[in-house]
Structure formats: structure tokens, C-alpha cells
Amino acid sequence: MRAGDLLLVTRAASVQFVRPIRFRVIRVLDLPTYAGWVWLDGYQLDDRDQAVARRSIYVQRAGLRKADTARRGRPRTPAVPARRRRH
């Protein structure tokens, strides 16, 4: 994994992620860890892949998955004003 990767972080990576999050990696931190574990610095993303929080997370490499790059949630549609009917 490297900067820019989009990950899906679930319980398979760490028990703290009962609800999965999408995570954009800024960098892999060079901190001492247990074998198979890693510290990641990055952004937690919302359903539109917009950053909502910067976080450092401690996870198992084997539990990380690349996230689908397709936009999740409903696509944005421009608001269309209702037309007034003339009598």
C-alpha cells in the first residue's frame, strides 16, 4: 500500500472497525509494530469520497482491502425548481 490508495477498512483489519470505513492513505508511518500490523496516516471518507476526518489508524495488513473506486451513494443531481402552472 502507498500514498493515494483507497482502502476499505473493516473488522478484518481491526476490531475497532465494527462499521467499515473508506480510507485514503496519505502515508505508511514508520513506527515499530507487531508483525503484520501497520500504522497508516490518512483521511476517513464519506459516501461521496469526501474527507471527513484525518486519522492515524493501526491495522493488520492482511485485513485491508482496496476499495471500489466507483462513487458510492446516490449520484448528485442538480435541483430543478418546480414549474408554476398558469391558470
C-alpha atoms as one frame of an Amber mdcrd trajectory, in Angstrom:
protein
   0.000   0.000   0.000   1.117   3.529  -0.736   0.002   7.153  -0.713  -3.224
   7.690  -2.607  -4.583   4.169  -2.139  -8.276   3.962  -1.308  -8.959   1.242
   1.259 -11.979  -0.386   2.807 -11.146  -0.872   6.487 -13.297  -3.481   8.241
 -13.206  -5.641  11.358 -10.821  -7.930   9.489  -8.217  -5.159   9.851  -9.010
  -4.269  13.483 -11.849  -4.908  15.918 -12.378  -1.155  16.314 -13.938  -1.003
  12.818 -17.308  -2.576  13.590 -18.649  -0.254  10.903 -16.407  -0.292   7.838
 -14.825   2.963   6.699 -13.323   4.135   3.433  -9.821   5.465   3.974  -7.462
   7.386   1.662  -3.822   6.723   2.583  -1.509   9.714   2.959   1.447   7.651
   4.133   2.504   4.498   5.882   4.072   5.532   9.181   7.468   4.125  10.069
   6.689   3.158  13.664   7.532  -0.093  15.442   4.626  -2.553  15.349   3.846
  -6.210  15.793   4.435  -8.463  12.789   1.674  -7.979  10.203   0.424  -4.694
  11.684   0.940  -1.170  10.306   0.212   2.453  11.204  -1.497   4.417   8.417
  -1.992   8.164   8.217  -4.843   9.351   6.028  -8.401  10.565   5.632 -11.658
   8.868   6.528 -14.089   9.428   3.656 -17.861   9.818   3.489 -20.247   8.226
   0.963 -19.195  10.751  -1.678 -15.488  10.103  -1.065 -15.019  13.492   0.585
 -12.634  13.682   3.540 -14.459  13.999   6.865 -11.600  13.358   9.310  -7.852
  12.971   9.283  -6.830   9.854  11.191  -3.931   7.622  12.059  -5.064   4.008
  12.279  -3.349   0.838  13.477  -4.445  -2.146  11.402  -3.487  -5.602  10.192
  -2.209  -5.510   6.610  -3.905  -8.826   5.783  -7.329  -7.385   6.718  -7.151
  -4.376   4.390  -8.913  -4.359   1.037  -8.679  -1.964  -1.863 -11.953  -0.043
  -2.015 -14.095   0.158  -5.074 -13.212   3.398  -6.814 -16.765   3.874  -8.092
 -18.608   6.613  -6.259 -20.911   5.251  -3.590 -24.284   6.569  -2.589 -26.743
   8.336  -4.795 -25.374  10.455  -7.619 -25.815  14.162  -7.198 -28.488  15.711
  -9.355 -28.955  19.433  -9.711 -32.059  20.845  -8.058 -34.708  21.758 -10.586
 -37.221  24.354  -9.476 -40.857  23.284  -9.716 -42.711  24.959 -12.566 -45.726
  27.021 -11.730 -48.817  26.324 -13.704 -50.582  29.381 -15.098 -54.375  29.468
 -14.919
